[in-house]
Amino acid sequence: MPESLIAGIPVHFPFEPYPVQRAYMEKVIQCLRDGTNGVLESPTGTGKTLSLLCSSLAWIRTRQSEQQQQMLKMEKSDLPGQNDTPGGDLSELAKTVGRANNWGVPKVIYASRTHSQLGQAMRELKRTAYANMRSVVLGSRDQLCIHPEVMREQGNSNKTNMCKLRVHSKTCSFQMRVESRKDHPDLRGPTIMDIEDLVKVGQRLKVCPYFASRELVAQADITFMPYNYLLDPKARKANKIELGNTIVILDEAHNIEKICEESASVQIRSSDVAMAIEDVTHVMKVFASGESQDMGGDEPKDFTLDDLTLLKEMLLELEKAIDAIVVDNTAEGTTFPASMMYELLGKANFTHGNCATIVSLLDKLVQYLMVASQQMSIRKGGTFTMLSDLLTIVFGNKMEMMSKVYASFKVHVQVEEPNKGQPKQQGAKQQGWLSKGTTSIGSNKAAKIVNFWCFNPGFGMEQLLNTQVRSVILTSGTLAPLKPLIAELAIPVAQHLENPHIVDQSQVYVKIIGTGPDRQQLISNYANRDNPKYISSLGQTILNVSRIVPDGLLVFFPSYPMLNKCVDAWQASGLWADISSKKPIFLEPRGKEQFTSTMEEFYQAIRDSKGAVFMAVCRGKVSEGLDFADRNGRAVIITGLPFPPLKDPKVILKRRYLETNRTRENQLLSGQEWYNLDATRAVNQAIGRVIRHRNDYGAILLCDSRFKDASQVQQLSKWIRGHLGDRPQCSPFGPIVRELRQFFKNAEANMKQPEERESDPPLETVCKIADEPLGAIPKIKREPGSSSTFKEANETAIKVEMANSIKTWTAADYASAAGRKLGGSAPNAMDFMSRLDSNVSSIDFNCCTASKNDSTGLVKIHKRERSSPTPPESSSQVAKKRYKLVENIKVEPSSSQAKEAPESRTDFLRELRSLVSQDQFRRFGKALLEYKSGSVESFQALMSVLLEVLAAPKMRYMLVGMRRYLKNEHKAEFDLRLAKHEKVR
């Protein structure tokens, strides 16, 4: 890979970096070198993730090289006889400390919002020269656990508690194997493993991927994890994440303020407390009746009846305290200062002093109920988990920080809606300790929700900085404006960057559309969004644009209610049918399973050259993390500004917090500026779905007249502002249609069109492998009363009809499709000919897999299709088909062409030793050692040995596999030498 010297560090990049990428990498390296923080914005499609990974790991590799040189100097200075001196002992001590601290070389923690985004980053890393650096990804038990009983549990919380129980009781064989197999080459091999790879390796080795990944963290150069593992103190502690002397990279950081606020916020419901009282009461009954021995075995319990009695008393007091809160505004709730939460918990005797003890008791109760729930129908302690989270977050703030807590938090109490998770009161109330107590459900008082909300993102960021991290880098495609972000997070920032886009002006068309085709104003404000004329005009606008835009068109709405309102109106008026006649329409679903299938259908419509319209919502899944490169997204329409709900209590309190704490010194936004910016950042994210790389092109249409306001324009990304000009104005619809049509005409003529994702392989290289699955089979419409034999034969025949995915099929397949086994009666001749008329490329009468009754085949029939450059004159004309008989081609399942060399060095050498003679293996080892520490001549010598030792066709896969162990500068020459060798052979 090309090497570039950036800020004094040699960086290997997959290609010659563009100026924006070079500027970005320079800022990253400066942050790491100086131990400072950075806020870097680079638009989506500029290679931000690739630049980030290459620059940070290049700096790490340079530091590692420097430390290795120092270590060699120390070893050379330790001459024989000097170890008896005090200096020798000191040198040994220095080495031991150095190894324990990774020789002072920082490690990288790469965090993003979702695992899909982390997966994309890991795929980028595989493309680089740093793919051999040690990496690991952390995930939840829900994603990584392979224990069948744990995976049967519903919900992440139940899975977590069941896992903890099995680990504690030493009944999880997968976890118990971690210590013995954590150094297995498959786990510590050179390949980068994402979540799916970890699970596959864990299943193969019968070892827990969740705990194995945590064992790999200590030796990893870079660790990938979601935000909450990093920013949530509870998650950091649970995952044993050490941040001292680390480089923390927060990618996709445009929502970092909200994530910091949410990680420090918590809520408790009256119904949660009521259910916790019931659960404690149930356990007390079991203890009193002596049934606990049957439920939990003979081992002593981790808690006593006195512990439960005390806990129940505290919960009853907490319930009374919540009942006593007066909510003046039952519709919107009442706000109290942060101190009220501590007073509320104090009435129930929950304090900083006893918090840790109570949390420990709650965790033990959860494990106890997990065991008990397997033998009787009871809850699994979810309410205890909620209460534990509340106490951990509220009392996680130390006493010396209370003044900042009071300024940053608010308590908001709302009336809880009835019949939402509340247990029903059954029968008359019992008296005494074994009663359920006087719960709020049985009283006339309304149940309540107590929210403990954080409004200062700098609070969470300060806790992160206090862990002695070396550098924090915040980066995204949509961080602007940077000053308010830096002010809110309250972190010292030495490096900041707003990169332009990598594409030319001619590749992007940006316009503000203020009126529709009927000259109706397009403005999606509160007063106009219910106007039928506006909704109709917006639909007409989308219809006209869909006629011009090729392939994929994305339409983003401010909210789900607005999306649903427009869809209903357009379906009633016929506009929906008009748009559908041009392109099929897809709506963003909320469910995970539906989302995956809908996206695949959308991509398939693009591949089928129909084009498609995808209607989605700003801040939804489609707008935040999906890639609509090239044909998948040629234009994006923004139908309005997605402002947060104006009367939402959290929005009101956030605006009030900013107004109260804003000063000239801290440069915080005003409440109104924050409100506007929150909407514009969501728009910037949606816009970023379209232009995804250097050769991409597309149109951005802002269909709301408010976009021309200076306050809105200034908050758009810098590269978009460049297209709108100094004084952006709404353009008339007619000229926009003409310009848009001309833009796509020019782009299609001048821009490099994307290559097809995959092409069909040559016919002679295709064969059906026994274990290869068939392609997706469509649902078959069956006639009523059809027999099972017909159904089975018909379904199998459909598989054969779809044989394009495998290009060839065997006699066994044909016999099965005709409803008989080999050796049975012959199929009807006409049925055979109908198979030949179907869309099948070849029929193989030579079964590749050997069997007891196997007989040598003689022929293989390939169907050749003649394509004409001009279409037939009439549809009735039938194209002629030719069938060619070719000689029997026997395919060896163990052919070297189907093999791949082992990825592990140890396995590679072991397999090589089994294939070559002892003398050949000795020559290979000598040449390899000289190459590792030698020059160009040593590479030529190694190549000569390789081409001699691995010359046999059956060992070609080992020769090809050697490529991964060569230096980057020699791989191109290796490919040339290998190609020449193939020609000569």
Summary of the structure (lengths in Angstrom):
residues: 985
radius of gyration: 33.5
end to end distance: 29.4
largest distance: 100.1
contacts: 2970
relative contact order: 0.07
helix: 51%
strand: 12%
